[in-house]
Amino acid sequence: MRILRSLFGGVLVLVSTAIVAFVSADRIAHLAPPAVVRAAQAEPSATGSLPLPVKAAPAPKAAVPSIPNGFDTERLNALMRGDPILPRR
């Protein structure tokens, strides 16, 4: 009975290896053909058929609020230093 387990394990490994080898050989034999490369066409604005768009001036940025997301950096720094935090009135 002990020899049958060893034989079964060996056959299982052999069959698994054979399957991997045959699948790999089949994949290598049937490689995909190379992709067809098309000639690059020029951009319409480069050929002059379309005018170049006029670039608009950048919009001025709005003032950034002092605490944009509710996170208080000064309070965090005070906590890190060990300063007592007094409630705001």
C-alpha positions in Angstrom: 0.0 0.0 0.0 2.9 2.3 0.8 4.4 1.8 -2.7 1.1 2.6 -4.3 1.0 6.1 -2.7 4.5 6.8 -3.9 3.7 5.6 -7.4 0.5 7.6 -7.4 2.4 10.7 -6.3 5.1 10.2 -9.0 2.5 9.7 -11.7 0.6 12.8 -10.6 3.8 14.9 -10.7 4.7 13.4 -14.1 1.3 14.1 -15.6 1.3 17.7 -14.2 4.7 18.4 -15.7 3.7 16.9 -19.0 0.5 19.1 -19.2 2.6 22.2 -18.4 5.1 21.3 -21.1 2.5 20.6 -23.8 0.6 23.7 -23.0 3.8 25.8 -23.2 4.8 24.2 -26.4 1.4 24.8 -27.9 1.5 28.5 -26.9 4.9 28.9 -28.4 3.8 27.3 -31.6 0.8 29.5 -32.0 2.2 32.9 -31.3 0.1 35.9 -32.2 1.0 37.6 -35.5 2.7 40.9 -35.2 0.4 43.9 -35.1 -0.1 45.8 -38.4 1.5 49.2 -38.1 -0.4 52.0 -39.8 1.3 55.1 -41.2 1.1 58.0 -38.8 -1.2 60.8 -40.0 -0.3 64.4 -39.3 -2.3 66.4 -36.8 -4.9 68.6 -38.6 -3.6 71.7 -37.0 -0.1 70.9 -38.2 -1.2 70.7 -41.8 -3.1 74.0 -41.6 -6.5 72.5 -42.3 -7.6 73.5 -38.8 -6.6 76.8 -37.1 -4.8 76.5 -33.8 -7.0 77.3 -30.8 -6.5 80.5 -29.0 -5.3 79.9 -25.4 -7.3 81.7 -22.8 -5.6 83.5 -19.9 -5.5 81.3 -16.7 -8.2 82.2 -14.2 -7.0 83.8 -11.0 -6.9 81.4 -8.1 -9.3 82.0 -5.2 -7.8 82.7 -1.8 -7.1 79.6 0.2 -9.0 79.5 3.5 -6.8 79.2 6.6 -8.1 75.8 7.5 -9.3 74.2 4.2 -10.5 70.9 5.6 -11.0 71.6 9.3 -7.6 70.3 10.3 -5.8 72.7 12.7 -2.1 72.5 12.3 -1.3 74.9 15.1 -3.3 72.8 17.5 -1.5 69.6 16.4 1.9 71.3 16.8 0.9 72.3 20.3 -0.1 68.8 21.1 3.2 67.5 19.8 5.1 70.0 22.0 3.1 69.1 25.0 1.6 72.5 25.5 -1.8 72.6 27.2 -4.7 73.1 24.9 -7.2 75.6 26.1 -10.7 75.6 24.7 -11.5 78.5 22.4 -14.1 81.0 23.6 
